[in-house]
Structures are given as structure tokens and as C-alpha cells.
């Protein structure tokens, strides 16, 4: 019997739309087994975060050890880590347990643009966690923060999909095996450029780097406000697809995760007065029906991503 064991190391969202709560729903929907190590408790809802209570890093380590020593793990999914001490504790735990496959969603920047982690914690993520990471899934703000922390201060303004490609190329040099730049916060026009007018927003593009190979995952832009927790959910869907016994390659794991999120937004229940959650249970498995109804296009990127960096 396949175990499909996924350990989520992240913060809790009291409203259930993001964080550990969303992760567990995603993992259950993909017929995998979820375990958790809680790094922080948040008081939040669809309108914002009210307060955060940090869990001591020593207790985070105990949670990780308790799960892996007894049940074992196939994939680790990491989200909000809250402090520099917790980053170090998690990195040490991964090394202690044999460097398992790891999906890192570096929750570092709020939707408002505010930095959620102190600079020391960002440094620890870059220096200690990135070399242990199988798949890194930052949004644009998080990618820029990691690069600025490395000392790259003059990052150009992103004007097209080429800017997303450049971010991923720079990040992959820091250690992750795969880098997926999430473009959900920057919808593009028909030609995959940043539009001048809102009416020209056509696509959302996520860019996957696998060595020198680059793949664009292109979905139609949605005006839905129900996108709370999409980053957490996408990373957990990727982790679930990697853990699946069918042995999806990374391209398939990411493509099915993108389809899952797109369907979750389309069928979202419209809860709360702010940015509502997606529908995590639109399907108990990734089905052929969902694939046939998805707008996702997987495109090969043919331009040399390093050309503008030399």
C-alpha cells in the first residue's frame, strides 16, 4: 500500500483558507496523508492578519521528529517559518532526517507588500534551506527579497515574462533543484507583457526552471477575489503530486497543481468579506474532466534566460 506521507511545516490560519489548514485540505483532496509541525498561530480572516503567536523553535523540532521518527515522510512541504531560529531548527531537522524531498513556499511578504520575516530569517532561508530544497515556489516579491538579501540590489522592473524567467535563473543558482516563479500577482497581456490597462489582463504565467530548461504554465486570468491561500495550496498540490505513486515528473506535478488551483478558484464558495478561500474539494482526485476543462497551456521557452545576465 502506498503511504504518500507529507509533512507540512508552516503556520496556522484561523480562517482556514491558507496555512496548515489549507495544506491539509489539499493533501486530503489528493488522497495523501498529512502531518503537521506548527511554526506559528495566526488570528486572521479573509480581510487580513490580526496577530501572530510564534511557536518556540525547540517545539517545532520536536513536532518534526515526532512525525518522522514514527510515521516517516515522503515529501516535506514548508511554508511560513516565522523566525530565524525556526529556520535554523527546520534546516537542522531536514539534515538530521536524511534531506527528504522538500517543497519550499517561502512565505516572507504579505499581500500588502510588508515583509513578514526579519532579514536574519531571510538570510537563513537563503543560506541553509535553499540548498536543501527540491522545489522552490516564490511569488515575485519573495523572489526579489531573496535576491536582494543575496546582494543583488538593482533588479530591473518586470515588464514581461522575460523578467520572470530572469528571476528564476538567478534563484536556481542558489541551490534549489527546481524553481517555480509564481506570476499570479502580475497578470500579463496576450503577448505576455505587463499590460498598460486592467482590461488587457489575459494570462497568469508560472515559470518552471529545471536546469537550463524553462517551461511556462499559462492559465487565463481570473477576476475572482477568492484567491486567499493559493500559494500555500499550489505548493501542497505539487508536494502531493510528487508523493503520488504514479511517479509524476516535475512538469506533470506542476501542471496538475496549476489545474487544481484554477478549478478551485472557479468553484470557490465566496466566503467572508475580503479575499475568500478557494474550493479545495472540487475534486477528490485530479481527473480527466478537470484537464479537459482547464485553460492551462504548457509552453516551451526558447530564449536563452542567461543572455541578459551576462
Secondary structure per residue as TSV (DSSP state, phi and psi in degrees):
chain	resnum	aa	ss	phi	psi
A	1	X	-	360.0	131.5
A	2	X	-	-71.7	137.3
A	3	X	-	-90.3	-42.6
A	4	X	-	52.7	52.9
A	5	X	E	-89.8	124.2
A	6	X	E	-124.5	124.3
A	7	X	E	-100.2	121.2
A	8	X	E	-100.7	123.2
A	9	X	E	-112.0	104.4
A	10	X	E	-166.3	179.7
A	11	X	E	-91.5	160.7
A	12	X	E	-94.5	139.8
A	13	X	E	-110.5	112.3
A	14	X	T	-61.7	-24.2
A	15	X	T	-85.1	-10.4
A	16	X	S	86.0	-2.0
A	17	X	S	-88.0	-21.7
A	18	X	S	-138.0	-170.1
A	19	X	H	61.3	-153.9
A	20	X	H	-56.4	-38.0
A	21	X	H	-64.2	-45.0
A	22	X	H	-66.2	-42.1
A	23	X	H	-55.8	-46.0
A	24	X	H	-65.7	-35.8
A	25	X	H	-65.1	-44.5
A	26	X	H	-61.0	-47.0
A	27	X	H	-63.7	-41.2
A	28	X	H	-64.0	-40.7
A	29	X	H	-63.6	-26.3
A	30	X	T	-93.7	10.8
A	31	X	T	61.2	38.9
A	32	X	-	-114.2	171.1
A	33	X	E	-105.8	122.9
A	34	X	E	-101.0	134.1
A	35	X	E	-121.2	159.1
A	36	X	E	-135.8	146.8
A	37	X	E	-127.8	110.6
A	38	X	E	-83.9	124.8
A	39	X	E	-98.3	-22.9
A	40	X	E	-161.6	152.0
A	41	X	E	-110.1	132.7
A	42	X	E	-119.3	144.6
A	43	X	E	-100.1	106.4
A	44	X	E	-152.1	167.4
A	45	X	E	-147.7	-163.8
A	46	X	T	-70.0	-11.8
A	47	X	T	-99.6	-10.3
A	48	X	E	149.5	177.0
A	49	X	E	-93.2	128.6
A	50	X	E	-94.2	-40.7
A	51	X	E	-161.5	159.1
A	52	X	E	-132.7	132.9
A	53	X	E	-116.3	118.0
A	54	X	E	-81.5	137.7
A	55	X	-	-86.7	133.6
A	56	X	-	-55.0	139.7
A	57	X	H	-61.9	-32.4
A	58	X	H	-64.3	-34.6
A	59	X	H	-75.0	-32.9
A	60	X	H	-60.4	-43.9
A	61	X	H	-60.1	-41.4
A	62	X	H	-64.2	-37.4
A	63	X	H	-64.5	-43.7
A	64	X	H	-61.8	-49.5
A	65	X	H	-61.9	-40.9
A	66	X	H	-60.0	-41.3
A	67	X	H	-72.3	-50.3
A	68	X	H	-72.5	-38.7
A	69	X	H	-62.7	-32.2
A	70	X	H	-97.1	-54.1
A	71	X	T	-93.9	-29.1
A	72	X	-	86.2	177.5
A	73	X	-	-152.6	143.9
A	74	X	S	-103.7	-39.5
A	75	X	E	-141.8	138.5
A	76	X	E	-105.1	131.0
A	77	X	E	-113.8	125.9
A	78	X	E	-114.3	133.0
A	79	X	-	-120.6	-125.7
A	80	X	-	-65.4	126.9
A	81	X	-	-110.6	-11.3
A	82	X	-	74.2	-38.9
A	83	X	S	-152.6	162.8
A	84	X	H	-63.9	-38.3
A	85	X	H	-63.8	-38.7
A	86	X	H	-69.0	-38.7
A	87	X	H	-58.2	-47.0
A	88	X	H	-62.2	-41.4
A	89	X	H	-63.5	-41.1
A	90	X	H	-68.9	-43.2
A	91	X	H	-60.7	-43.1
A	92	X	H	-63.8	-38.8
A	93	X	H	-65.1	-42.5
A	94	X	H	-61.8	-42.2
A	95	X	H	-65.4	-40.4
A	96	X	H	-64.0	-31.5
A	97	X	T	-103.0	24.9
A	98	X	T	83.9	20.6
A	99	X	-	53.7	64.7
A	100	X	-	-67.3	163.9
A	101	X	E	-54.2	132.0
A	102	X	E	-136.3	128.0
A	103	X	E	-106.1	117.3
A	104	X	E	-109.5	114.5
A	105	X	-	-103.0	98.8
A	106	X	-	-78.2	85.7
A	107	X	-	-72.6	101.3
A	108	X	-	-132.9	-18.8
A	109	X	B	-130.1	128.6
A	110	X	-	-73.7	163.5
A	111	X	T	-57.3	-30.7
A	112	X	T	-72.6	-13.1
A	113	X	S	101.1	-7.3
A	114	X	-	-70.7	138.9
A	115	X	B	-77.5	125.9
A	116	X	-	-89.4	-21.4
A	117	X	S	-115.1	144.8
A	118	X	-	-66.6	157.8
A	119	X	H	-58.4	-34.5
A	120	X	H	-61.1	-39.7
A	121	X	H	-67.6	-38.6
A	122	X	H	-63.2	-41.4
A	123	X	H	-61.0	-43.8
A	124	X	H	-64.8	-38.1
A	125	X	I	-60.5	-46.7
A	126	X	I	-64.6	-44.3
A	127	X	I	-83.2	-35.0
A	128	X	I	-105.5	-36.7
A	129	X	I	-90.8	-37.7
A	130	X	G	-58.6	-39.9
A	131	X	G	-66.2	-16.9
A	132	X	G	-97.9	0.7
A	133	X	-	-92.1	132.9
A	134	X	S	-82.8	-50.7
A	135	X	E	-128.9	122.1
A	136	X	E	-102.7	129.8
A	137	X	-	-125.7	63.8
A	138	X	-	-81.7	152.0
A	139	X	B	-82.4	-178.1
A	140	X	H	-63.4	-44.0
A	141	X	H	-63.0	-40.9
A	142	X	H	-69.2	-37.7
A	143	X	H	-62.7	-45.0
A	144	X	H	-64.6	-39.5
A	145	X	H	-63.4	-42.8
A	146	X	H	-63.1	-41.0
A	147	X	H	-70.3	-40.0
A	148	X	H	-65.1	-36.7
A	149	X	H	-63.4	-31.0
A	150	X	H	-73.6	-18.4
A	151	X	T	115.2	3.9
A	152	X	-	-88.8	97.0
A	153	X	-	-91.8	-24.2
A	154	X	-	-109.7	62.7
A	155	X	-	-75.5	131.9
A	156	X	-	-70.6	155.4
A	157	X	-	-65.9	137.4
A	158	X	-	-79.2	123.5
A	159	X	-	-117.0	-10.2
A	160	X	B	-162.6	-177.4
A	161	X	H	-62.3	-25.2
A	162	X	H	-61.2	-32.5
A	163	X	H	-65.3	-38.7
A	164	X	H	-65.0	-40.5
A	165	X	H	-61.7	-43.2
A	166	X	H	-63.1	-40.9
A	167	X	H	-58.7	-45.8
A	168	X	H	-64.5	-38.7
A	169	X	H	-62.6	-42.9
A	170	X	H	-66.0	-41.1
A	171	X	H	-68.8	-36.7
A	172	X	H	-64.6	-26.3
A	173	X	T	-67.4	-13.4
A	174	X	T	-87.9	-1.9
A	175	X	S	132.4	-31.9
A	176	X	-	-63.4	145.3
A	177	X	S	-69.7	-42.2
A	178	X	E	-127.3	145.6
A	179	X	E	-128.8	126.5
A	180	X	E	-115.7	107.7
A	181	X	E	-83.5	119.5
A	182	X	B	-87.2	124.6
A	183	X	-	-103.7	18.1
A	184	X	T	-61.8	-27.1
A	185	X	T	-85.9	-1.4
A	186	X	S	-138.5	75.9
A	187	X	-	-62.5	148.7
A	188	X	B	-116.4	166.7
A	189	X	-	-89.6	-169.3
A	190	X	T	-57.6	-33.3
A	191	X	T	-95.8	12.0
A	192	X	S	63.4	35.7
A	193	X	B	-108.8	159.3
A	194	X	B	-67.7	121.5
A	195	X	-	-72.8	152.5
A	196	X	S	-81.8	-25.6
A	197	X	S	-129.0	148.2
A	198	X	G	-59.0	-33.0
A	199	X	G	-65.0	-18.2
A	200	X	G	-92.5	3.9
A	201	X	-	-71.2	118.3
A	202	X	-	-119.2	-37.8
A	203	X	E	-134.7	154.1
A	204	X	E	-113.2	130.3
A	205	X	E	-121.6	124.4
A	206	X	E	-105.5	136.8
A	207	X	E	-116.2	118.8
A	208	X	E	-102.6	126.3
A	209	X	E	-104.9	124.8
A	210	X	E	-127.7	92.2
A	211	X	T	63.2	-125.7
A	212	X	T	-90.6	-2.7
A	213	X	E	-86.5	134.0
A	214	X	E	-127.5	130.9
A	215	X	E	-126.2	135.4
A	216	X	E	-100.7	128.6
A	217	X	E	-107.1	106.6
A	218	X	E	-110.9	118.8
A	219	X	E	-121.7	156.1
A	220	X	E	-67.7	138.7
A	221	X	-	-67.2	136.3
A	222	X	-	-114.5	139.4
A	223	X	-	-87.3	3.4
A	224	X	-	-59.5	140.5
A	225	X	S	-86.3	-4.9
A	226	X	-	-90.8	75.8
A	227	X	-	-127.5	14.0
A	228	X	B	-63.4	125.8
A	229	X	T	83.3	12.6
A	230	X	H	-65.8	-35.2
A	231	X	H	-65.3	-46.2
A	232	X	H	-59.3	-46.2
A	233	X	H	-67.1	-39.4
A	234	X	H	-62.3	-46.4
A	235	X	H	-63.0	-39.5
A	236	X	H	-70.2	-32.8
A	237	X	H	-66.7	-40.8
A	238	X	H	-61.7	-46.2
A	239	X	H	-58.8	-42.1
A	240	X	H	-65.4	-41.4
A	241	X	H	-67.2	-34.8
A	242	X	H	-65.6	-39.0
A	243	X	H	-76.1	-12.8
A	244	X	S	-65.2	139.9
A	245	X	T	-65.1	-17.2
A	246	X	T	-69.9	-12.7
A	247	X	-	66.6	50.7
A	248	X	-	-58.8	141.3
A	249	X	-	-74.6	175.3
A	250	X	H	-66.6	-35.3
A	251	X	H	-63.1	-44.2
A	252	X	H	-67.3	-38.0
A	253	X	H	-63.9	-41.9
A	254	X	H	-72.1	-42.2
A	255	X	H	-60.7	-45.9
A	256	X	H	-67.6	-33.0
A	257	X	H	-66.2	-40.8
A	258	X	H	-63.4	-40.8
A	259	X	H	-63.5	-41.1
A	260	X	H	-60.9	-45.4
A	261	X	H	-66.1	-42.7
A	262	X	H	-59.3	-45.0
A	263	X	H	-66.7	-35.0
A	264	X	H	-64.7	-37.4
A	265	X	H	-70.6	-43.5
A	266	X	H	-60.7	-33.7
A	267	X	T	-108.0	19.5
A	268	X	-	-61.3	146.4
A	269	X	-	-82.2	-2.8
A	270	X	-	60.1	60.2
A	271	X	-	-100.9	146.3
A	272	X	S	79.5	177.2
A	273	X	S	-104.2	0.9
A	274	X	S	-121.5	-134.1
A	275	X	S	-81.3	105.2
A	276	X	-	-78.9	168.6
A	277	X	B	-79.0	162.4
A	278	X	-	-82.2	171.9
A	279	X	-	-90.2	105.4
A	280	X	T	-77.3	-18.0
A	281	X	T	-114.5	35.1
A	282	X	S	-66.2	-20.4
A	283	X	-	-155.7	143.1
A	284	X	S	-84.8	-2.8
A	285	X	S	-157.4	164.5
A	286	X	-	-78.7	110.5
A	287	X	-	-104.7	162.9
A	288	X	H	-64.5	-32.4
A	289	X	H	-61.5	-43.6
A	290	X	H	-63.3	-39.0
A	291	X	H	-64.3	-42.0
A	292	X	H	-69.4	-27.6
A	293	X	H	-93.6	-6.1
A	294	X	-	-77.5	148.1
A	295	X	-	-91.0	2.3
A	296	X	-	-61.0	133.9
A	297	X	E	-120.4	132.4
A	298	X	E	-102.5	113.6
A	299	X	E	-115.9	138.0
A	300	X	E	-78.4	132.9
A	301	X	-	-95.9	120.3
A	302	X	-	-102.1	-14.8
A	303	X	S	-77.4	144.0
A	304	X	-	-66.8	114.6
A	305	X	T	-69.6	-15.8
A	306	X	T	-95.5	-3.6
A	307	X	G	-58.9	-44.0
A	308	X	G	-81.1	-5.7
A	309	X	G	-96.1	-11.1
A	310	X	-	-85.2	360.0
